[in-house]
Structure formats: structure tokens, C-alpha cells
């Protein structure tokens, strides 16, 4: 089944668009993969956080803390990147897991944190490990008004 791929090139202030026709396998013709464990996506909007200020402000501290919690939960870190937004600013970071990812964003001026843990695995049920990681991180930020979401993914 053909599909269209658009590319844009800019030359001397003008944009031109080329259309390429490529062949693709329709998604409906792909057989679903049977899994022994479905994915789990845990999402938290953590309001009113009363925690160690280093968790909100210090990228290196938060990165090491997150990687320690990942290991304690029995998950496997394969890389990470954390960025500080400067004096008094928050931190954004991600730990890439063999099982998927952990992402976190802090707003110290508002006492607000977003937390996202997703795991999947074709051979093992990582749900309890994801829940432990999420619970440990949430406890560290000590929010007085957590808004939590749990999404089961296939």
C-alpha cells in the first residue's frame, strides 16, 4: 500500500515541497505480538511538594537520586540526561531504561513536579518494579496534592 512522504527544502528564501511515494505495510495486516506482560504508564502531577530543595534545583543530585531509585526498584538504566534551568530554576531529566523510561520535570517556584514512569517487557512483568520506582519518587517529593494516573498499555 503506498503512502506519501513530504519533504521540504528551502532555497534562497523559498520553500519547495517534494512528494515521495513509498510502499508500507498496513498496520492492520501486522499480527499482534503476544506478550506475557503488558506495559504500565504511571503519571503524576505532584502539587505542593515539600522536599529536599536539591531534588527541585540540582540536576546532578536529582539524576543520581533517580538512578539510585531505578536500581533499587530492580530496573535497568541504560542512559540519562538531566538539565538545570539555572539559579532558582527547575530541572528536567530522563533516565532511559532497558524496560522503557522515567522522566521528571520540576518547578521549584511552584512546588510542582511532573513524574512519568513507563515500563514494558516481552518476557517479564515489570509492573511491580515500576510501581515501586514511582512510589519511591513520589514519597521523596512529598506532595500535599498528588494527581495520579495509571494507564495500562498493550
C-alpha positions in Angstrom: 0.0 0.0 0.0 1.6 3.3 -1.0 1.8 6.3 1.4 3.1 9.8 0.8 6.1 11.3 2.5 6.6 15.1 2.2 9.9 16.8 2.4 10.6 20.5 2.4 13.7 22.2 1.0 14.5 25.8 1.5 16.5 27.6 -1.2 17.1 31.4 -1.4 14.1 32.2 0.9 11.6 30.0 -0.9 10.4 26.6 0.3 9.7 23.8 -2.2 8.0 20.6 -1.3 8.7 17.2 -2.9 6.3 14.3 -2.6 7.7 10.8 -2.5 5.5 7.7 -2.8 6.8 4.8 -0.7 5.4 1.4 0.0 4.3 0.5 3.5 2.7 -2.5 5.3 -0.7 -1.5 6.5 -0.9 -1.7 10.3 -4.0 -3.9 10.2 -2.1 -6.6 8.3 0.6 -6.9 11.0 -0.1 -9.7 13.5 -0.1 -8.6 17.2 2.7 -9.8 19.3 1.7 -11.9 22.2 3.2 -10.6 25.5 3.4 -12.1 28.9 3.2 -8.7 30.5 1.6 -5.5 29.2 3.0 -2.1 29.6 2.3 0.2 32.5 2.4 4.0 32.3 2.4 5.8 35.7 1.9 9.6 35.5 1.9 12.1 38.4 1.3 15.8 38.6 2.6 16.5 42.1 1.4 19.8 43.6 2.6 21.3 46.9 5.9 19.4 47.1 7.7 19.8 50.4 11.0 18.1 49.9 14.8 18.5 50.0 15.4 21.5 47.7 18.2 19.7 45.9 15.6 17.4 44.3 14.0 20.5 42.8 17.1 22.6 41.9 20.2 20.4 41.5 20.3 18.4 38.2 23.3 16.3 39.3 21.7 15.4 42.6 18.3 14.6 41.1 19.9 12.5 38.4 21.9 10.4 40.9 18.8 10.1 43.1 16.7 8.9 40.2 19.3 6.4 39.1 19.6 5.1 42.6 15.8 4.6 42.8 15.8 2.9 39.4 18.4 0.4 40.7 16.6 -0.1 44.0 13.4 -0.9 42.1 15.2 -3.6 40.1 15.1 -1.8 36.7 18.0 -1.2 34.3 19.3 2.2 33.5 20.9 2.5 30.0 21.4 6.2 30.0 20.3 9.6 31.4 20.2 13.3 30.7 19.3 16.0 33.2 19.3 19.7 32.7 19.1 22.6 35.2 17.5 25.8 34.2 19.9 27.9 36.3 19.8 29.8 39.6 16.4 29.1 41.1 15.1 27.3 38.0 13.9 23.8 37.9 15.3 20.6 36.4 14.2 18.4 33.6 15.5 14.9 33.2 15.1 11.5 31.7 16.5 8.1 32.6 16.3 5.7 29.7 15.5 2.2 30.9 16.0 -1.1 29.2 12.4 -1.5 30.1 11.4 2.0 28.8 11.8 5.3 30.7 11.5 7.7 33.7 11.0 11.4 33.0 10.8 14.2 35.6 10.4 17.9 35.5 10.5 20.3 38.5 9.1 23.8 39.0 10.6 24.9 42.4 8.9 28.3 42.3 5.5 26.5 42.3 6.4 23.4 44.4 5.3 21.4 41.3 6.7 18.2 39.8 5.7 16.1 36.8 6.7 12.5 37.0 6.3 9.8 34.3 7.4 6.1 34.6 6.7 3.7 31.8 7.7 0.1 31.6 7.1 -2.7 29.1 8.7 -6.1 28.7 8.1 -9.0 26.4 9.3 -11.6 28.8 8.7 -10.4 32.4 6.1 -8.4 34.4 7.8 -5.2 35.4 4.7 -3.6 36.8 5.6 -4.0 40.5 9.1 -2.5 39.8 7.5 0.5 38.0 5.1 1.0 40.9 8.0 0.8 43.4 10.0 3.4 41.5 7.0 5.7 41.1 6.1 5.4 44.8 9.7 6.0 46.0 10.0 9.1 43.8 6.6 10.4 44.8 7.4 9.9 48.5 10.7 11.8 48.2 8.8 14.9 46.8 6.2 14.6 49.5 3.3 16.4 47.5 0.3 17.5 49.5 -1.9 17.3 46.4 -0.8 14.5 44.0 -2.8 13.9 40.9 -2.0 10.3 39.8 -2.9 8.4 36.6 -2.3 4.8 35.7 -2.5 3.7 32.1 -2.4 0.1 31.1 -0.7 -0.3 27.7 -0.5 -3.3 25.4 
